Every structure is written in structure tokens, then in C-alpha cells.
Amino acid sequence: MASHLPRYDEEGDELIWAAVAVVLVPEPDRLLLIRRAERSGDPWSGHMALPGGRRGAADADLVATAIRETAEEVGFFLGVEQLIGGLDDLVPRTPVLPPIAVRPFVFVLPRAPRLSLNPEVAAFHWAPLDHLLLPETYRSVRIEIRGETREMPAYHLEDGIVWGMTERVIRGLLAHLSTP
């Protein structure tokens, strides 16, 4: 992972930058997912997601954003020594979402930490990587977006459906981990 050079999308000063933490733990290998709380005006309200959020004015860089947002949302601090690399930027460029760009950072912890959820997070789920790799887990789902039904690629988990930007981050992570 350290040798992977993520594709960064630096185009457009109008972009709102955000970062997410892809938190992995071993035995078995699992990925931390959260379910966002239902909030009016939030385009990701109720979705399965990765801890993260928009860059704050006091954040030195986007790694600091991922660390801060994880601490705020799930109550534990990641250390830069746990950072093993980054994944490609996501810039959806769609009229449905704000002009956002998301940079994912991958962290590996020795064990699953105790979590303390803030009001922005309704629940959490440790998704086993081997389950995410099963063909029956990854299939399309019908999603209604602004009154229009669309077929979207998704991970079907016992705690919910993972689609959209989070699906893209996970797909990129699994492709990277599967590459020799």
C-alpha cells in the first residue's frame, strides 16, 4: 500500500475537500463502516459510510481531517503511524451532490478499538473483508434519487447497503489489496 501512488484530483478551486478513514483491523481482517444518522438536508443521511468529513480550517492537511473526523464521529484517535497509504480521490461531479472531493486514507490498527458514537453516527459495523469479496455480496441495487430509480453497484451487508462513494472507496481498496 505504501508504494501505491493515489490519483489526486486537484482540479477546480470550487471543490469542497473532505477525507475519510478506511480503518482496518486483523483477525479476522475487517473494515469499519458507520451508518450516518438521519438529518434533514444531509445528502448522505442514513447511509452506510466511512468515518470522515469536510476539511476544517484548523486541519493542517487532509490526513488531519480524516483523523479529526474519526475522533469526532466514533471516539478514537488514529495515529499517523497507523497510516499505511491513500486511495484515489473521488470527485463525483453530479448536480445531485455538492461540489465535493473525497480523499480516502487507509489506517491499520492492531485490534478493534472501543467506539463511542457521536450524534452524527447512528451505528457502526465491522465488515469482514472476506465477506466483501464474495460475489453474492457485490451486486446492483435499485436506489431512488430525486424521484428517479437507478441501478447502482453495491455491497449488500447484514446491516445495510453500501453504495455510492463508499462503494467506490471499498471497491478500490479491495482491488488494491488483491493486486500482487
C-alpha positions as CSV (number, residue, x, y, z in Angstrom):
1,M,0.0,0.0,0.0
2,A,2.8,2.4,0.8
3,S,4.1,2.1,-2.8
4,H,0.7,3.0,-4.3
5,L,0.6,6.5,-5.7
6,P,-3.1,7.6,-5.4
7,R,-4.6,9.6,-8.2
8,Y,-5.3,13.1,-6.9
9,D,-7.8,15.4,-8.5
10,E,-6.6,18.9,-7.8
11,E,-8.9,20.5,-10.4
12,G,-11.3,23.2,-9.5
13,D,-11.0,25.7,-6.7
14,E,-14.7,25.4,-6.2
15,L,-14.3,21.9,-4.7
16,I,-15.2,21.2,-1.1
17,W,-12.5,18.9,0.2
18,A,-13.2,16.0,2.6
19,A,-11.3,13.0,3.8
20,V,-12.4,9.6,5.0
21,A,-10.6,7.0,7.1
22,V,-10.5,3.4,5.9
23,V,-9.9,1.7,9.2
24,L,-8.7,-1.9,9.0
25,V,-8.2,-4.4,11.8
26,P,-7.0,-8.0,11.8
27,E,-8.2,-11.4,13.0
28,P,-10.4,-11.5,11.0
29,D,-9.5,-8.7,8.6
30,R,-12.3,-6.2,8.9
31,L,-13.2,-2.7,7.8
32,L,-15.0,-0.1,9.9
33,L,-18.3,1.2,8.5
34,I,-20.7,3.6,10.1
35,R,-24.4,4.4,9.5
36,R,-24.9,8.1,9.3
37,A,-27.7,9.5,11.5
38,E,-30.9,10.7,9.8
39,R,-30.5,14.5,9.3
40,S,-32.6,16.9,7.3
41,G,-30.6,18.5,4.4
42,D,-27.8,15.9,4.6
43,P,-27.5,14.2,1.1
44,W,-25.8,11.2,2.9
45,S,-28.4,11.0,5.7
46,G,-28.8,7.4,6.9
47,H,-26.2,5.9,4.5
48,M,-23.5,3.4,5.3
49,A,-20.2,5.3,5.1
50,L,-16.6,5.5,6.3
51,P,-15.7,7.9,9.1
52,G,-14.8,11.3,7.7
53,G,-16.0,14.7,6.7
54,R,-15.1,18.1,5.4
55,R,-11.7,19.6,5.9
56,G,-11.8,22.1,8.7
57,A,-9.9,25.5,8.7
58,A,-7.6,24.2,11.5
59,D,-6.7,21.0,9.7
60,A,-3.1,21.0,8.6
61,D,-3.9,18.7,5.7
62,L,-6.5,16.0,4.6
63,V,-4.8,13.3,6.8
64,A,-5.5,15.6,9.8
65,T,-9.1,15.9,8.6
66,A,-9.5,12.1,8.5
67,I,-8.0,11.7,11.9
68,R,-10.1,14.5,13.4
69,E,-13.4,13.4,11.9
70,T,-12.8,9.8,13.0
71,A,-12.2,11.0,16.6
72,E,-15.3,13.2,16.5
73,E,-17.6,10.5,15.0
74,V,-16.5,7.3,16.6
75,G,-14.5,8.4,19.6
76,F,-10.9,7.2,19.0
77,F,-7.8,8.8,17.7
78,L,-5.9,7.4,14.8
79,G,-2.1,7.9,14.8
80,V,-0.2,8.9,11.7
81,E,2.0,5.8,12.4
82,Q,-1.1,3.7,11.7
83,L,-1.5,5.3,8.2
84,I,-0.4,2.9,5.5
85,G,-1.3,4.9,2.4
86,G,-4.0,6.5,0.4
87,L,-6.5,5.6,-2.3
88,D,-7.6,7.6,-5.4
89,D,-9.6,10.8,-4.9
90,L,-13.3,10.6,-5.6
91,V,-14.9,13.6,-7.3
92,P,-18.5,12.7,-8.2
93,R,-19.3,15.9,-10.2
94,T,-23.0,15.4,-10.2
95,P,-25.8,18.0,-9.8
96,V,-27.3,15.9,-7.0
97,L,-24.3,16.4,-4.7
98,P,-22.4,19.5,-3.6
99,P,-19.1,20.0,-5.5
100,I,-17.2,17.7,-3.1
101,A,-13.9,15.8,-3.5
102,V,-13.1,13.0,-1.1
103,R,-9.6,11.7,-0.3
104,P,-9.5,8.2,1.4
105,F,-6.7,7.3,3.8
106,V,-6.0,3.7,4.9
107,F,-5.1,3.0,8.6
108,V,-4.3,-0.4,10.1
109,L,-4.9,-0.9,13.8
110,P,-3.7,-3.9,15.8
111,R,-7.2,-4.6,17.1
112,A,-10.7,-3.1,17.0
113,P,-10.9,-0.2,19.4
114,R,-13.8,0.7,21.7
115,L,-16.1,3.1,19.9
116,S,-18.1,6.0,21.3
117,L,-20.5,7.3,18.7
118,N,-21.5,11.0,18.4
119,P,-25.0,12.1,17.3
120,E,-23.9,12.2,13.7
121,V,-23.5,8.4,13.7
122,A,-26.4,6.0,14.3
123,A,-24.5,2.7,14.3
124,F,-21.2,1.0,13.3
125,H,-20.4,-2.3,11.6
126,W,-17.1,-4.2,11.3
127,A,-17.4,-5.7,7.8
128,P,-15.2,-8.7,7.2
129,L,-13.1,-8.3,4.0
130,D,-13.6,-11.9,3.0
131,H,-17.4,-11.2,3.1
132,L,-17.0,-8.1,0.9
133,L,-15.1,-10.3,-1.6
134,L,-18.0,-12.8,-2.0
135,P,-19.7,-12.5,-5.4
136,E,-23.1,-12.6,-3.8
137,T,-22.2,-9.6,-1.6
138,Y,-21.5,-7.3,-4.5
139,R,-24.4,-6.8,-6.8
140,S,-26.6,-3.9,-8.0
141,V,-29.3,-2.3,-6.0
142,R,-32.2,0.0,-7.1
143,I,-31.9,3.4,-5.5
144,E,-34.3,6.3,-5.8
145,I,-32.5,9.6,-6.3
146,R,-34.7,12.7,-6.6
147,G,-37.7,10.6,-7.8
148,E,-35.7,8.6,-10.3
149,T,-34.9,4.9,-9.8
150,R,-31.3,4.0,-10.8
151,E,-29.3,0.7,-10.7
152,M,-26.2,1.2,-8.7
153,P,-23.3,-1.2,-7.8
154,A,-23.5,-2.0,-4.1
155,Y,-22.2,-4.2,-1.2
156,H,-25.1,-6.0,0.5
157,L,-24.3,-6.4,4.2
158,E,-26.5,-7.6,7.1
159,D,-26.5,-4.0,8.5
160,G,-27.3,-2.3,5.2
161,I,-26.4,-1.5,1.6
162,V,-23.1,0.2,0.8
163,W,-23.3,2.2,-2.4
164,G,-22.2,5.5,-3.9
165,M,-18.8,7.0,-2.9
166,T,-18.3,4.5,-0.1
167,E,-18.8,1.6,-2.5
168,R,-16.2,3.2,-4.8
169,V,-13.7,3.5,-2.0
170,I,-14.2,-0.1,-0.9
171,R,-14.0,-1.4,-4.5
172,G,-10.7,0.5,-4.9
173,L,-9.4,-0.8,-1.6
174,L,-10.3,-4.5,-2.4
175,A,-8.8,-4.2,-6.0
176,H,-5.6,-2.8,-4.5
177,L,-5.4,-5.5,-1.8
178,S,-6.0,-8.2,-4.4
179,T,-3.2,-6.9,-6.7
180,P,0.1,-8.9,-6.1
